[in-house]
């Protein structure tokens, strides 16, 4: 199962019902309503079975030269199964794929959102050309009608893996900027926020400079707590650099360990990693008391970040030596003492159980320690 499979996953109704029943019996009740921690589908990849669906509208697809995702990707039909699953866990919201399109489904889902008192975020595919703008605007209108907290978009894969040259990176970034430029007048018009995830494609400085150039109250950042560690960024530095534009967040804790070509990077249950989650949540809630956080504890094998290889560096114009030195010190001090989570050799129920255990541990930790 690839990460893109997980990102676009939707489990069968039977599997969803079974797992929701098992998990909800153990989940800590959510006293925060729609301000409680929600769920991102990437945290539930094993549960979703590795088929396309849950976040299918996020502009996903295989990486292509000069861009990030396949231009001909067609989002799957709308489904509220993941929303129901998150409700069963006692979560305060859910990040979804594309919006529904028919009036009856829109009406029923709107009632459900209000009844459950949950937040919802949609991944309406951004326009690639002028021909896509009307389709995008239709999705924005539905998102607004449904009271969506925001739109979410992650436009890149891992820069150090998907982009082989500096020219590849520049072409990809140019395409990203064109897509957002087409989307910006629409979200401005309808006053619906579009949040761009720091998804291992741009450094914090590059994304902050881009946000300044856009200069829109309705285009901001969906802050991932851990992604920019792969760029040798301290998570607090990433947060502070992007803070003026942060709209919402994927919350996770991270573990790191050295290996012969660099370091291993992995999501870990809350409280077991090196992030100061309480401080980060407090900073963001001080910025916006109504900011939402969605759980993204991805249960998988650790990612390899090969910082000692020449190829890793070819897409980076320059990285300050002080940043590299500070990160190496952080890695020495904060390296995980125990093995990072891994799924190699696990299939079916065993993998689902591991994922469920990790997610429930994060939910409990968030309730007890983070006010989420």
C-alpha positions as CSV (number, residue, x, y, z in Angstrom):
1,X,0.0,0.0,0.0
2,X,1.5,3.3,-1.0
3,X,1.1,6.7,0.8
4,X,-1.1,7.9,-2.1
5,X,-3.3,4.8,-1.7
6,X,-3.7,5.7,2.0
7,X,-4.4,9.3,1.3
8,X,-7.1,8.4,-1.1
9,X,-8.5,5.5,0.8
10,X,-12.1,4.7,1.7
11,X,-13.0,1.5,3.6
12,X,-16.1,-0.6,2.8
13,X,-19.2,0.3,4.8
14,X,-19.0,-3.1,6.6
15,X,-15.4,-2.6,7.6
16,X,-16.1,1.0,8.7
17,X,-19.0,-0.1,10.8
18,X,-17.1,-2.9,12.5
19,X,-14.0,-0.8,13.3
20,X,-16.0,2.2,14.5
21,X,-17.9,-0.1,16.9
22,X,-14.7,-1.5,18.3
23,X,-12.9,1.8,18.6
24,X,-15.8,3.9,19.9
25,X,-16.2,1.6,22.9
26,X,-12.7,2.7,24.0
27,X,-12.4,6.3,22.8
28,X,-12.5,9.1,25.3
29,X,-15.6,11.2,24.9
30,X,-15.1,14.6,23.2
31,X,-16.2,17.5,25.3
32,X,-15.1,20.1,22.8
33,X,-17.6,19.7,20.0
34,X,-16.4,20.9,16.6
35,X,-13.2,22.4,18.3
36,X,-12.2,18.9,19.4
37,X,-9.5,17.1,17.5
38,X,-10.7,15.7,14.2
39,X,-9.3,13.0,11.9
40,X,-7.3,13.1,8.7
41,X,-7.9,10.0,6.5
42,X,-4.1,9.4,6.3
43,X,-4.3,8.4,10.0
44,X,-6.6,5.5,9.1
45,X,-4.9,4.0,6.1
46,X,-5.2,0.4,7.2
47,X,-8.8,0.8,8.2
48,X,-9.5,2.3,4.8
49,X,-8.1,-0.7,3.0
50,X,-5.7,1.2,0.6
51,X,-8.5,1.9,-2.0
52,X,-9.2,5.3,-3.3
53,X,-11.8,7.5,-1.7
54,X,-11.5,9.2,1.6
55,X,-9.3,12.1,0.5
56,X,-9.6,11.4,-3.2
57,X,-10.3,15.0,-4.1
58,X,-7.1,16.4,-2.8
59,X,-5.5,16.8,-6.1
60,X,-3.7,13.5,-5.8
61,X,-2.2,11.1,-8.3
62,X,1.3,10.1,-9.3
63,X,4.0,12.7,-9.6
64,X,4.6,13.9,-13.1
65,X,7.4,16.0,-14.6
66,X,6.8,19.7,-14.3
67,X,4.0,19.1,-11.9
68,X,3.2,17.2,-8.8
69,X,0.1,15.2,-9.5
70,X,-1.6,13.6,-12.5
71,X,-3.7,16.1,-14.3
72,X,-6.3,13.5,-15.4
73,X,-7.1,12.3,-11.9
74,X,-10.9,12.0,-11.4
75,X,-12.0,12.2,-7.7
76,X,-14.2,9.3,-6.5
77,X,-17.9,9.9,-5.6
78,X,-18.6,11.7,-2.3
79,X,-18.9,9.4,0.7
80,X,-19.6,10.3,4.3
81,X,-18.3,7.0,5.7
82,X,-15.1,8.5,7.1
83,X,-17.1,11.3,8.7
84,X,-19.3,8.7,10.4
85,X,-16.2,6.8,11.5
86,X,-14.7,9.9,13.1
87,X,-18.0,10.6,14.9
88,X,-18.0,7.1,16.2
89,X,-14.5,7.7,17.7
90,X,-15.7,10.8,19.4
91,X,-13.6,13.1,17.2
92,X,-14.6,16.7,16.6
93,X,-14.4,16.7,12.8
94,X,-13.1,15.1,9.7
95,X,-11.1,16.0,6.6
96,X,-13.0,14.8,3.6
97,X,-12.4,14.4,-0.1
98,X,-14.4,16.3,-2.6
99,X,-17.8,17.9,-1.9
100,X,-21.1,16.2,-2.7
101,X,-22.8,17.5,-5.8
102,X,-26.4,16.5,-5.8
103,X,-28.8,18.7,-3.7
104,X,-30.3,15.8,-1.8
105,X,-26.9,14.5,-0.6
106,X,-25.8,18.1,0.2
107,X,-28.9,18.6,2.3
108,X,-28.6,15.4,4.2
109,X,-24.9,15.9,4.9
110,X,-25.5,19.5,6.1
111,X,-28.0,18.2,8.6
112,X,-25.5,15.6,9.8
113,X,-22.7,18.1,10.3
114,X,-25.0,20.3,12.4
115,X,-26.5,17.3,14.3
116,X,-23.0,16.0,15.2
117,X,-21.5,19.4,15.9
118,X,-18.4,18.5,13.9
119,X,-16.1,20.5,11.7
120,X,-15.4,19.5,8.1
121,X,-12.6,20.2,5.7
122,X,-12.8,19.4,2.0
123,X,-10.2,18.7,-0.6
124,X,-11.7,20.2,-3.7
125,X,-9.2,19.7,-6.5
126,X,-7.6,23.0,-7.5
127,X,-7.9,24.2,-11.1
128,X,-5.0,23.4,-13.4
129,X,-6.3,25.5,-16.3
130,X,-8.9,28.1,-16.9
131,X,-11.2,25.3,-18.0
132,X,-11.2,23.9,-14.5
133,X,-12.3,27.1,-12.7
134,X,-16.0,26.6,-13.0
135,X,-15.7,23.1,-11.6
136,X,-13.6,24.4,-8.7
137,X,-16.1,27.2,-8.0
138,X,-19.0,24.8,-7.9
139,X,-17.1,22.8,-5.2
140,X,-16.3,26.0,-3.3
141,X,-20.0,27.0,-3.2
142,X,-21.0,23.6,-1.8
143,X,-18.2,23.8,0.8
144,X,-19.5,27.2,1.9
145,X,-23.1,26.0,2.0
146,X,-22.1,23.1,4.2
147,X,-20.2,25.4,6.6
148,X,-16.8,23.9,5.9
149,X,-14.0,25.1,8.1
150,X,-11.7,25.4,5.1
151,X,-10.5,23.7,2.0
152,X,-7.2,21.7,2.2
153,X,-4.7,21.1,-0.6
154,X,-1.4,19.2,-0.6
155,X,0.2,19.8,-3.9
156,X,3.6,17.9,-3.8
157,X,5.2,14.7,-2.9
158,X,8.5,14.4,-1.1
159,X,10.8,16.9,-2.8
160,X,14.0,14.9,-2.1
161,X,12.4,11.8,-3.7
162,X,10.1,13.0,-6.5
163,X,12.2,15.8,-7.9
164,X,15.6,14.8,-9.3
165,X,17.0,18.2,-10.3
166,X,16.6,21.8,-9.3
167,X,14.8,22.4,-12.6
168,X,12.2,19.7,-11.6
169,X,11.6,21.5,-8.4
170,X,11.2,24.9,-10.1
171,X,8.8,23.5,-12.7
172,X,6.7,21.9,-10.0
173,X,6.6,25.0,-7.9
174,X,5.7,27.1,-10.9
175,X,2.7,24.8,-11.6
176,X,1.7,24.9,-7.9
177,X,1.7,28.7,-8.0
178,X,-0.4,28.8,-11.2
179,X,-3.0,26.5,-9.7
180,X,-3.3,28.6,-6.6
181,X,-3.4,31.8,-8.7
182,X,-6.4,30.4,-10.5
183,X,-8.1,29.4,-7.2
184,X,-7.4,32.6,-5.3
185,X,-10.1,34.9,-6.9
186,X,-12.7,32.2,-6.3
187,X,-12.0,31.7,-2.6
188,X,-11.7,35.5,-2.2
189,X,-15.1,35.9,-3.9
190,X,-16.9,33.3,-1.7
191,X,-14.9,34.0,1.4
192,X,-13.9,30.3,1.9
193,X,-10.4,29.7,3.2
194,X,-7.9,27.6,1.2
195,X,-5.1,26.1,3.3
196,X,-2.0,24.7,1.6
197,X,-0.2,22.0,3.5
198,X,3.5,22.1,4.0
199,X,3.8,18.7,2.3
200,X,7.5,18.1,1.9
201,X,7.6,20.2,-1.2
202,X,8.5,23.7,0.0
203,X,10.7,24.8,2.9
204,X,9.0,27.0,5.5
205,X,10.9,30.1,4.2
206,X,9.8,29.3,0.6
207,X,6.2,28.8,1.6
208,X,6.1,32.0,3.8
209,X,7.5,34.1,0.9
210,X,4.8,32.6,-1.4
211,X,2.1,33.5,1.1
212,X,3.3,37.0,1.3
213,X,3.2,37.3,-2.5
214,X,-0.4,36.0,-2.6
215,X,-1.5,38.5,0.0
216,X,-5.0,37.0,0.5
217,X,-7.0,36.6,3.7
218,X,-8.4,33.5,2.2
219,X,-5.2,31.6,1.2
220,X,-3.1,30.3,4.0
221,X,-1.3,27.3,5.4
222,X,-2.5,23.9,6.7
223,X,0.3,23.3,9.1
224,X,1.7,19.8,9.4
225,X,3.5,19.5,12.7
226,X,6.2,17.1,11.4
227,X,6.6,17.3,7.6
228,X,9.4,19.8,7.5
229,X,11.6,17.8,9.8
230,X,12.6,16.1,6.5
231,X,14.1,19.5,5.5
232,X,16.2,19.7,8.7
233,X,13.8,22.2,10.2
234,X,13.1,22.3,13.9
235,X,9.3,22.0,14.1
236,X,9.1,25.2,16.3
237,X,11.0,27.1,13.6
238,X,8.6,25.8,10.9
239,X,5.6,26.9,13.1
240,X,6.9,30.3,13.9
241,X,7.9,31.0,10.2
242,X,4.4,30.0,8.9
243,X,2.3,31.1,11.9
244,X,0.9,34.3,10.3
245,X,-0.8,32.2,7.6
246,X,-1.7,29.0,9.5
247,X,-5.4,28.2,9.2
248,X,-5.6,24.7,10.6
249,X,-3.3,21.8,11.3
250,X,-2.4,18.1,11.0
251,X,-1.3,17.2,14.5
252,X,1.2,14.5,15.1
253,X,4.3,13.6,17.1
254,X,7.5,12.5,15.5
255,X,10.4,10.2,16.3
256,X,13.8,10.2,14.6
257,X,16.7,7.8,14.6
258,X,20.0,7.9,12.6
259,X,20.7,5.4,9.9
260,X,23.7,5.1,7.6
261,X,22.5,7.5,4.9
262,X,20.8,10.0,7.1
263,X,17.9,9.6,9.5
264,X,14.6,7.7,9.9
265,X,11.5,9.8,10.4
266,X,8.2,8.4,11.8
267,X,5.0,9.4,13.3
268,X,4.7,8.1,16.8
269,X,1.9,8.1,19.4
270,X,1.5,11.4,21.1
271,X,4.0,12.0,23.9
272,X,6.5,9.5,22.6
273,X,8.3,11.8,20.1
274,X,10.4,14.9,20.4
275,X,7.8,17.6,19.5
276,X,6.5,19.9,22.3
277,X,2.9,19.3,21.4
278,X,1.4,21.3,24.2
279,X,3.5,24.4,23.4
280,X,2.7,24.1,19.7
281,X,-1.0,23.7,20.3
282,X,-1.1,26.6,22.7
283,X,0.8,28.9,20.3
284,X,-1.7,28.2,17.5
285,X,-4.8,28.4,19.8
286,X,-3.5,31.8,21.0
287,X,-3.4,32.9,17.4
288,X,-6.9,31.6,16.7
289,X,-8.9,30.1,19.6
290,X,-11.1,28.4,17.1
291,X,-8.3,26.7,15.1
292,X,-8.9,23.1,14.3
293,X,-6.4,20.2,14.6
294,X,-6.9,16.9,12.8
295,X,-5.1,13.7,13.9
296,X,-2.5,12.4,11.4
297,X,-0.8,9.5,13.2
298,X,0.3,7.6,10.1
299,X,1.1,4.0,11.0
300,X,3.7,2.8,8.5
301,X,7.4,1.9,8.2
302,X,9.8,4.8,9.0
303,X,10.6,7.1,6.2
304,X,14.3,7.3,5.1
305,X,15.6,10.9,4.8
306,X,19.0,10.4,3.1
307,X,20.7,13.6,4.0
308,X,24.2,12.2,3.5
309,X,23.5,11.5,-0.1
310,X,24.3,14.0,-2.9
311,X,20.9,13.4,-4.5
312,X,19.1,14.7,-1.4
313,X,20.5,18.2,-1.8
314,X,20.2,18.8,-5.6
315,X,16.8,20.5,-5.3
316,X,17.8,22.8,-2.5
317,X,19.4,26.1,-3.7
318,X,20.9,26.6,-0.3
319,X,20.3,25.6,3.3
320,X,21.9,27.7,6.0
321,X,24.8,25.9,7.8
322,X,23.5,27.0,11.1
323,X,20.2,25.3,10.4
324,X,22.0,22.0,9.5
325,X,24.2,22.2,12.6
326,X,21.2,22.9,14.9
327,X,19.3,20.0,13.5
328,X,22.2,17.6,13.9
329,X,22.4,18.6,17.5
330,X,18.6,18.1,17.9
331,X,18.9,14.6,16.3
332,X,21.6,13.6,18.7
333,X,19.7,14.8,21.7
334,X,16.2,13.7,20.7
335,X,16.8,10.4,18.8
336,X,14.2,7.8,19.9
337,X,15.5,5.3,22.3
338,X,13.1,2.6,21.3
339,X,12.3,1.2,17.9
340,X,10.1,3.4,15.7
341,X,6.7,2.1,14.6
342,X,6.8,-0.3,11.7
343,X,4.3,-2.3,9.7
344,X,6.6,-4.6,7.6
345,X,5.2,-8.1,7.7
346,X,1.8,-7.0,9.1
347,X,-1.3,-7.6,7.1
348,X,-5.1,-7.3,7.5
349,X,-6.3,-7.3,11.1
350,X,-2.9,-7.1,12.7
351,X,-2.1,-3.9,10.9
352,X,-5.5,-2.5,11.6
353,X,-5.2,-3.3,15.3
354,X,-1.8,-1.6,15.5
355,X,-3.1,1.5,13.7
356,X,-6.2,1.6,15.9
357,X,-4.2,1.3,19.1
358,X,-1.9,4.1,18.1
359,X,-4.8,6.4,17.1
360,X,-6.7,5.7,20.3
361,X,-3.6,6.4,22.3
362,X,-3.3,9.8,20.5
363,X,-6.9,10.6,21.2
364,X,-6.6,9.9,24.9
365,X,-3.4,11.9,25.1
366,X,-5.0,14.9,23.3
367,X,-8.0,14.9,25.7
368,X,-5.9,14.6,28.8
369,X,-3.0,16.8,27.9
370,X,-3.7,19.1,25.0
371,X,-7.3,20.3,25.5
372,X,-8.4,18.7,22.3
